[in-house]
Structure formats: C-alpha cells, structure tokens
Amino acid sequence: MASTQTSRTGTVMGFPLAGFSLFQSLLLAFASAFFTFFASTCVAIFVLLAWNLIGHHAVNYADTYRDVGFPAGVVVLVLALPFFLILWLRGKFQQ
C-alpha cells in the first residue's frame, strides 16, 4: 500500500523552503544580502550617472556604496538571517 504524504512546505519560484542545513541557511542569508548590495549599488550608480549628466552635477560615485548599497545589504541580512534560521529550526524539530 502506498501512502501519500502531503507536503506543507512552501516554495519560492519552485524551490522548497524546507530541508536546509545550518550552513545552507547561513549561505542563503548572506547570498541574499550580497546580491542586494550589488543590485542596489548598480541601480544607484546608474541613477547617479543620469543625475550627474542631466543636471551637470559632480556627485562622487563612491557615495552609492555608502548611502545605498551598504544599508540595503544590511537590512536584507537582518531580515534574512532570522527567516532562514527559523526555517532551519522548523525543519530540525519537525523530523
């Protein structure tokens, strides 16, 4: 007799949100922050490029790392660490 077990775990873009080890959870949290840092910095650099070209300003591009990229990366890290650690703990205690 085959038993069918329904899975109550959610998915994000087809990836299951369960079964992560501690290392995988930490890796996903830091990878999320890393990606956010570079994506937001890239967008900020292009916006600042347009601002400098259109308005004839001379704003330093290094400000995008400090004022946009770093805060965005820290916010995502602060949100992603508890999220992925809770997923890890939930998977550990439901076994």
FIDONU-728861 format. One record per residue: residue number from 1; residue in one letter; x, y, z of N, C-alpha, C in turn. Coordinates in steps of 0.02 Angstrom, whole numbers, plus 50000, padded with zeros to 5 digits. Example, Ala and Ser with C-alpha at 12.3 -4.5 7.8 and 13.67 -1.06 7.14 Angstrom:
BEGIN
{lose 1; 'a'; {50660; 49716; 50390}; {50615; 49775; 50390}; {50660; 49835; 50390}},
{lose 2; 's'; {50642; 49888; 50354}; {50684; 49947; 50357}; {50645; 50002; 50394}},
end
This chain:
BEGIN
{lose 1; 'm'; {50041; 49942; 50000}; {50000; 50000; 50000}; {50044; 50062; 50000}},
{lose 2; 'a'; {50030; 50106; 49956}; {50070; 50167; 49952}; {50035; 50223; 49990}},
{lose 3; 's'; {50073; 50255; 50031}; {50044; 50311; 50069}; {50067; 50376; 50038}},
{lose 4; 't'; {50020; 50420; 50029}; {50036; 50486; 50003}; {50039; 50535; 50060}},
{lose 5; 'q'; {50094; 50569; 50063}; {50104; 50618; 50117}; {50104; 50687; 50087}},
{lose 6; 't'; {50059; 50729; 50111}; {50055; 50796; 50084}; {50108; 50840; 50117}},
{lose 7; 's'; {50140; 50878; 50076}; {50193; 50923; 50100}; {50162; 50991; 50117}},
{lose 8; 'r'; {50177; 51015; 50176}; {50151; 51081; 50197}; {50203; 51136; 50189}},
{lose 9; 't'; {50258; 51120; 50158}; {50310; 51171; 50150}; {50295; 51213; 50088}},
{lose 10; 'g'; {50312; 51276; 50092}; {50301; 51321; 50036}; {50359; 51319; 49987}},
{lose 11; 't'; {50350; 51351; 49931}; {50403; 51356; 49882}; {50409; 51428; 49860}},
{lose 12; 'v'; {50469; 51445; 49839}; {50482; 51510; 49809}; {50513; 51497; 49741}},
{lose 13; 'm'; {50478; 51515; 49688}; {50499; 51503; 49619}; {50516; 51429; 49609}},
{lose 14; 'g'; {50478; 51385; 49640}; {50488; 51313; 49631}; {50537; 51281; 49679}},
{lose 15; 'f'; {50573; 51321; 49718}; {50621; 51293; 49766}; {50587; 51282; 49833}},
{lose 16; 'p'; {50594; 51223; 49861}; {50560; 51210; 49926}; {50594; 51249; 49982}},
{lose 17; 'l'; {50554; 51272; 50029}; {50580; 51310; 50086}; {50586; 51265; 50147}},
{lose 18; 'a'; {50613; 51206; 50139}; {50622; 51160; 50194}; {50682; 51115; 50180}},
{lose 19; 'g'; {50710; 51086; 50232}; {50764; 51039; 50224}; {50833; 51070; 50219}},
{lose 20; 'f'; {50841; 51133; 50239}; {50906; 51165; 50236}; {50947; 51145; 50298}},
{lose 21; 's'; {51012; 51138; 50288}; {51056; 51130; 50345}; {51073; 51199; 50372}},
{lose 22; 'l'; {51108; 51202; 50428}; {51128; 51266; 50456}; {51173; 51304; 50408}},
{lose 23; 'f'; {51220; 51270; 50377}; {51265; 51302; 50330}; {51227; 51329; 50270}},
{lose 24; 'q'; {51180; 51291; 50244}; {51141; 51314; 50187}; {51098; 51375; 50205}},
{lose 25; 's'; {51070; 51375; 50265}; {51030; 51432; 50287}; {51072; 51495; 50293}},
{lose 26; 'l'; {51131; 51489; 50322}; {51175; 51547; 50328}; {51199; 51570; 50259}},
{lose 27; 'l'; {51215; 51522; 50216}; {51237; 51539; 50149}; {51183; 51576; 50110}},
{lose 28; 'l'; {51121; 51553; 50116}; {51066; 51587; 50081}; {51055; 51657; 50109}},
{lose 29; 'a'; {51061; 51666; 50174}; {51051; 51732; 50203}; {51106; 51780; 50180}},
{lose 30; 'f'; {51168; 51758; 50181}; {51223; 51802; 50160}; {51222; 51813; 50085}},
{lose 31; 'a'; {51202; 51763; 50046}; {51197; 51771; 49974}; {51142; 51821; 49956}},
{lose 32; 's'; {51088; 51821; 49993}; {51034; 51869; 49982}; {51059; 51940; 49995}},
{lose 33; 'a'; {51095; 51949; 50049}; {51122; 52016; 50065}; {51174; 52037; 50014}},
{lose 34; 'f'; {51216; 51991; 49992}; {51268; 52005; 49943}; {51237; 52027; 49877}},
{lose 35; 'f'; {51186; 51990; 49854}; {51152; 52008; 49792}; {51117; 52075; 49798}},
{lose 36; 't'; {51085; 52087; 49854}; {51050; 52151; 49864}; {51099; 52209; 49864}},
{lose 37; 'f'; {51156; 52200; 49897}; {51207; 52253; 49897}; {51228; 52272; 49827}},
{lose 38; 'f'; {51245; 52223; 49786}; {51269; 52238; 49719}; {51214; 52262; 49672}},
{lose 39; 'a'; {51155; 52234; 49678}; {51099; 52256; 49635}; {51079; 52328; 49651}},
{lose 40; 's'; {51073; 52344; 49715}; {51053; 52413; 49733}; {51109; 52462; 49718}},
{lose 41; 't'; {51171; 52442; 49726}; {51227; 52487; 49708}; {51229; 52499; 49633}},
{lose 42; 'c'; {51216; 52447; 49594}; {51215; 52455; 49521}; {51161; 52504; 49499}},
{lose 43; 'v'; {51101; 52496; 49526}; {51047; 52541; 49509}; {51063; 52612; 49532}},
{lose 44; 'a'; {51092; 52619; 49591}; {51109; 52685; 49617}; {51162; 52719; 49575}},
{lose 45; 'i'; {51210; 52681; 49550}; {51263; 52710; 49507}; {51233; 52736; 49443}},
{lose 46; 'f'; {51187; 52698; 49412}; {51157; 52721; 49350}; {51111; 52782; 49362}},
{lose 47; 'v'; {51077; 52783; 49417}; {51035; 52842; 49434}; {51080; 52903; 49445}},
{lose 48; 'l'; {51135; 52893; 49480}; {51181; 52948; 49493}; {51216; 52970; 49428}},
{lose 49; 'l'; {51229; 52924; 49383}; {51257; 52941; 49318}; {51209; 52987; 49281}},
{lose 50; 'a'; {51145; 52969; 49280}; {51095; 53012; 49246}; {51090; 53080; 49281}},
{lose 51; 'w'; {51091; 53079; 49347}; {51087; 53142; 49386}; {51147; 53187; 49370}},
{lose 52; 'n'; {51206; 53158; 49366}; {51266; 53198; 49351}; {51265; 53224; 49279}},
{lose 53; 'l'; {51242; 53182; 49232}; {51242; 53204; 49162}; {51188; 53255; 49147}},
{lose 54; 'i'; {51128; 53243; 49172}; {51072; 53287; 49156}; {51078; 53354; 49194}},
{lose 55; 'g'; {51097; 53351; 49257}; {51098; 53412; 49297}; {51166; 53445; 49301}},
{lose 56; 'h'; {51216; 53418; 49268}; {51285; 53445; 49270}; {51311; 53449; 49341}},
{lose 57; 'h'; {51297; 53397; 49380}; {51322; 53394; 49449}; {51388; 53355; 49450}},
{lose 58; 'a'; {51420; 53354; 49507}; {51483; 53317; 49514}; {51481; 53276; 49579}},
{lose 59; 'v'; {51430; 53235; 49587}; {51424; 53194; 49646}; {51470; 53133; 49639}},
{lose 60; 'n'; {51504; 53115; 49692}; {51552; 53060; 49691}; {51514; 52993; 49688}},
{lose 61; 'y'; {51536; 52947; 49645}; {51503; 52883; 49637}; {51514; 52837; 49697}},
{lose 62; 'a'; {51565; 52850; 49736}; {51578; 52809; 49795}; {51523; 52818; 49848}},
{lose 63; 'd'; {51485; 52872; 49843}; {51430; 52882; 49889}; {51375; 52829; 49882}},
{lose 64; 't'; {51370; 52799; 49822}; {51318; 52749; 49812}; {51331; 52687; 49855}},
{lose 65; 'y'; {51394; 52669; 49865}; {51410; 52611; 49907}; {51390; 52624; 49979}},
{lose 66; 'r'; {51408; 52683; 50004}; {51397; 52700; 50074}; {51324; 52716; 50088}},
{lose 67; 'd'; {51291; 52753; 50043}; {51225; 52778; 50058}; {51168; 52733; 50033}},
{lose 68; 'v'; {51181; 52689; 49985}; {51128; 52647; 49957}; {51144; 52573; 49967}},
{lose 69; 'g'; {51201; 52551; 49941}; {51217; 52479; 49940}; {51226; 52449; 50009}},
{lose 70; 'f'; {51265; 52480; 50051}; {51278; 52453; 50117}; {51215; 52450; 50161}},
{lose 71; 'p'; {51176; 52504; 50165}; {51115; 52499; 50206}; {51065; 52446; 50179}},
{lose 72; 'a'; {51059; 52442; 50113}; {51013; 52392; 50085}; {51037; 52321; 50100}},
{lose 73; 'g'; {51101; 52309; 50095}; {51129; 52243; 50111}; {51120; 52225; 50184}},
{lose 74; 'v'; {51130; 52273; 50228}; {51122; 52261; 50300}; {51049; 52247; 50317}},
{lose 75; 'v'; {51003; 52284; 50287}; {50932; 52273; 50301}; {50911; 52203; 50278}},
{lose 76; 'v'; {50933; 52182; 50219}; {50915; 52115; 50195}; {50948; 52062; 50239}},
{lose 77; 'l'; {51009; 52073; 50261}; {51042; 52024; 50304}; {51006; 52018; 50371}},
{lose 78; 'v'; {50985; 52074; 50399}; {50948; 52073; 50462}; {50881; 52037; 50455}},
{lose 79; 'l'; {50849; 52043; 50398}; {50786; 52009; 50386}; {50795; 51936; 50366}},
{lose 80; 'a'; {50848; 51921; 50328}; {50857; 51854; 50301}; {50886; 51805; 50353}},
{lose 81; 'l'; {50928; 51829; 50398}; {50957; 51784; 50448}; {50903; 51751; 50492}},
{lose 82; 'p'; {50859; 51790; 50523}; {50807; 51757; 50563}; {50760; 51713; 50520}},
{lose 83; 'f'; {50745; 51735; 50460}; {50700; 51697; 50417}; {50729; 51628; 50402}},
{lose 84; 'f'; {50791; 51626; 50379}; {50821; 51561; 50361}; {50839; 51520; 50422}},
{lose 85; 'l'; {50855; 51552; 50477}; {50868; 51513; 50538}; {50804; 51483; 50566}},
{lose 86; 'i'; {50748; 51519; 50560}; {50684; 51490; 50581}; {50665; 51432; 50536}},
{lose 87; 'l'; {50677; 51438; 50471}; {50664; 51382; 50426}; {50706; 51321; 50445}},
{lose 88; 'w'; {50769; 51333; 50463}; {50813; 51278; 50483}; {50788; 51246; 50547}},
{lose 89; 'l'; {50771; 51287; 50597}; {50747; 51260; 50660}; {50680; 51223; 50651}},
{lose 90; 'r'; {50636; 51250; 50611}; {50573; 51217; 50599}; {50583; 51148; 50566}},
{lose 91; 'g'; {50629; 51145; 50518}; {50644; 51081; 50486}; {50678; 51033; 50533}},
{lose 92; 'k'; {50718; 51058; 50579}; {50754; 51016; 50627}; {50706; 50985; 50678}},
{lose 93; 'f'; {50657; 51023; 50701}; {50612; 50998; 50752}; {50552; 50961; 50725}},
{lose 94; 'q'; {50539; 50965; 50660}; {50483; 50928; 50631}; {50502; 50859; 50607}},
{lose 95; 'q'; {50563; 50839; 50613}; {50586; 50773; 50589}; {50560; 50718; 50632}},
end
